[in-house]
Amino acid sequence: MPPHQVAIMQDSAPSQRQTRILDAAERVFARAGFHAATMQDVATEAGMSPGNLYRYFASKDAIIAGMTERDRTMIAADFAGLDPSRGSVLDQLETLGRKHLVEEPREKAVICMQIWAEASRNPKMAQMCAEIDGTVIGGLALAIAGAKASGELPPDLDDARFLQAVFMMADGFFCRRATDPDFDAAMAAETLFMAMRGLAQVLRLPAAETATP
């Protein structure tokens, strides 16, 4: 995908028309999948002509890049709002997690599954996923550092293993929600956040790594 196709999404927030297209594309992709869906399908869902759609996005890949960048920007803004001075960081992370895991429609989880599947064979899609993961990891790392400094989290918490565990649980949550129409997201979120809090207390660095000279 040529860089100019996604520059419009990376340099500024999406316009009202672009947002309408991205929202329409999410609905279409969730119903039909990336490969089966057509630009005509997206144009119809967005209530515009295909010619008008191509003025904003040159291809389905460009639309997917726009969707991914929009999500990355939103996630970055959410993590930027975390602040130990506003209270428990784990409470703030739980609120943030509920926003993305529970409050978002199930279609978002379906699209995530499609993106991950496509990333396994499409290097450009894999790069988009890596950029989102990098944004999440960076935000979590800063939040954990702040919680350690405030005394909320143990100073010897193994950050790497804790982040890995949180990622695996969240990924599993998305997969289950996408594939099981009867999945109880609210109840599962309670389990996930309880596990997150428990792991924050037991995933400690080995004593040899924390001992002072």
C-alpha positions in Angstrom: 0.0 0.0 0.0 1.6 3.3 -1.0 2.2 5.7 1.9 0.1 8.4 0.3 -3.0 6.2 0.7 -2.9 6.3 4.5 -1.2 9.7 5.0 -4.6 11.4 5.3 -5.3 9.3 8.4 -1.9 9.6 10.0 -1.5 13.4 9.7 -4.9 14.5 11.1 -8.1 13.2 12.7 -10.6 11.8 10.2 -13.1 14.2 8.8 -16.8 13.6 9.3 -17.0 12.0 5.9 -14.0 9.8 6.5 -15.5 8.8 9.8 -18.7 7.8 8.1 -16.8 5.7 5.6 -14.8 4.0 8.3 -17.9 3.2 10.4 -19.6 1.8 7.3 -16.6 -0.3 6.4 -16.5 -1.8 9.9 -20.1 -2.9 9.6 -19.5 -4.3 6.1 -16.2 -6.1 7.1 -17.8 -7.6 10.2 -20.7 -9.0 8.2 -18.8 -10.2 5.1 -15.1 -10.3 5.9 -12.3 -8.2 4.2 -12.0 -10.4 1.2 -15.6 -10.9 0.3 -16.6 -7.3 0.9 -16.2 -4.8 -2.0 -15.7 -1.1 -2.3 -19.2 -1.0 -3.7 -20.5 -2.6 -0.5 -18.7 0.0 1.6 -20.0 2.8 -0.6 -23.6 1.5 -0.4 -23.3 1.2 3.4 -21.9 4.7 3.7 -24.7 6.1 1.4 -22.4 7.4 -1.3 -21.3 6.6 -4.8 -18.2 4.4 -5.4 -16.6 7.3 -7.2 -17.0 9.5 -4.2 -15.7 6.8 -1.9 -12.5 6.6 -4.0 -11.9 10.3 -3.4 -11.2 9.4 0.3 -9.8 5.9 0.1 -8.1 4.4 -2.9 -8.6 0.7 -1.9 -9.8 -1.7 0.8 -6.3 -1.8 2.1 -6.4 2.0 2.6 -9.7 1.7 4.4 -8.2 -0.9 6.7 -5.2 1.2 7.3 -7.5 4.1 8.2 -9.5 2.0 10.6 -6.3 0.7 12.3 -4.8 4.2 12.6 -8.0 5.6 14.1 -8.0 2.8 16.7 -4.3 3.4 17.4 -4.8 7.1 17.9 -7.8 6.5 20.3 -5.8 4.0 22.3 -2.9 6.3 22.6 -5.1 9.1 23.8 -6.8 6.8 26.4 -3.4 5.7 27.8 -2.2 9.3 27.8 -5.0 10.0 30.3 -3.8 7.5 32.9 -2.3 9.3 35.9 -1.4 7.9 39.3 -2.4 11.3 40.8 -6.0 10.6 39.9 -6.2 7.4 42.0 -5.5 3.8 41.6 -3.8 3.0 38.3 -5.3 -0.5 38.3 -8.8 1.0 38.7 -8.1 3.3 35.7 -6.8 0.4 33.7 -9.9 -1.6 34.5 -12.1 1.3 33.4 -10.1 1.6 30.2 -10.3 -2.1 29.6 -14.1 -2.2 30.0 -14.3 0.6 27.4 -12.5 -1.4 24.8 -13.5 -5.0 25.8 -17.1 -4.6 26.9 -18.6 -1.3 25.8 -17.4 -1.6 22.2 -19.8 -3.6 20.0 -19.0 -7.2 19.3 -18.3 -6.3 15.7 -15.0 -4.7 16.8 -13.8 -8.1 18.2 -14.8 -9.8 14.9 -12.8 -7.2 12.9 -9.8 -7.7 15.3 -9.9 -11.4 14.5 -9.9 -10.7 10.8 -7.0 -8.3 11.1 -5.0 -10.8 13.1 -5.7 -13.5 10.5 -4.7 -11.2 7.7 -1.6 -10.1 9.5 -0.3 -13.7 9.5 0.2 -13.5 5.7 0.2 -9.8 5.0 3.4 -8.0 6.1 1.8 -4.5 5.9 -1.1 -5.7 8.0 1.3 -7.2 10.5 3.1 -3.8 10.7 -0.2 -2.1 11.5 -0.9 -4.7 14.3 2.7 -4.1 15.6 2.1 -0.4 15.8 -1.1 -0.8 17.8 0.7 -3.3 20.1 3.5 -0.9 20.5 1.1 1.9 21.5 -0.6 -0.4 24.1 2.7 -1.7 25.5 4.1 1.8 25.8 1.0 3.1 27.6 0.9 0.1 30.0 4.6 0.4 30.7 4.2 4.0 31.7 1.2 3.3 33.8 3.0 0.4 35.6 6.0 2.6 36.3 3.8 5.3 37.8 2.0 2.7 40.0 5.3 1.3 41.2 6.5 4.8 42.1 3.3 5.5 44.0 3.5 2.2 45.9 0.3 0.8 44.4 2.3 -2.0 42.7 5.2 -4.0 44.1 8.6 -2.5 43.2 9.8 -5.9 42.1 6.9 -6.6 39.8 8.1 -8.4 36.7 6.9 -5.9 34.1 7.6 -8.1 31.1 5.7 -11.1 32.3 2.8 -9.0 33.7 2.5 -7.3 30.3 2.6 -10.6 28.5 -0.1 -12.1 30.7 -2.4 -9.1 30.3 -1.9 -9.2 26.5 -2.7 -12.9 26.3 -5.8 -12.5 28.4 -7.1 -9.6 26.4 -6.3 -11.4 23.1 -8.2 -14.5 24.4 -11.1 -12.2 25.4 -11.4 -10.8 21.9 -11.2 -14.2 20.3 -13.9 -15.7 22.5 -16.2 -12.6 22.1 -15.7 -12.7 18.3 -16.4 -16.4 17.9 -19.1 -17.0 20.5 -22.4 -15.1 20.1 -23.5 -16.1 23.6 -20.2 -14.9 25.3 -21.0 -12.9 28.4 -18.5 -10.0 28.0 -19.4 -8.3 31.3 -19.0 -11.5 33.4 -15.8 -12.4 31.6 -14.4 -8.9 32.2 -14.8 -9.4 35.9 -12.7 -12.5 35.7 -10.1 -10.9 33.6 -9.6 -7.9 35.8 -9.6 -10.0 39.0 -6.8 -12.1 37.4 -5.0 -8.9 36.4 -5.0 -7.6 40.0 -3.9 -11.0 41.3 -1.0 -11.3 38.8 0.2 -7.9 39.7 0.9 -9.2 43.2 2.5 -12.5 42.3 4.6 -12.0 39.2 7.7 -10.9 41.0 11.3 -10.7 39.7 13.7 -13.3 41.1 15.4 -12.1 44.2 18.8 -12.1 42.5 17.5 -9.5 40.0 16.2 -7.2 42.7 19.0 -7.5 45.3 21.1 -4.4 45.7 25.0 -4.7 45.5 
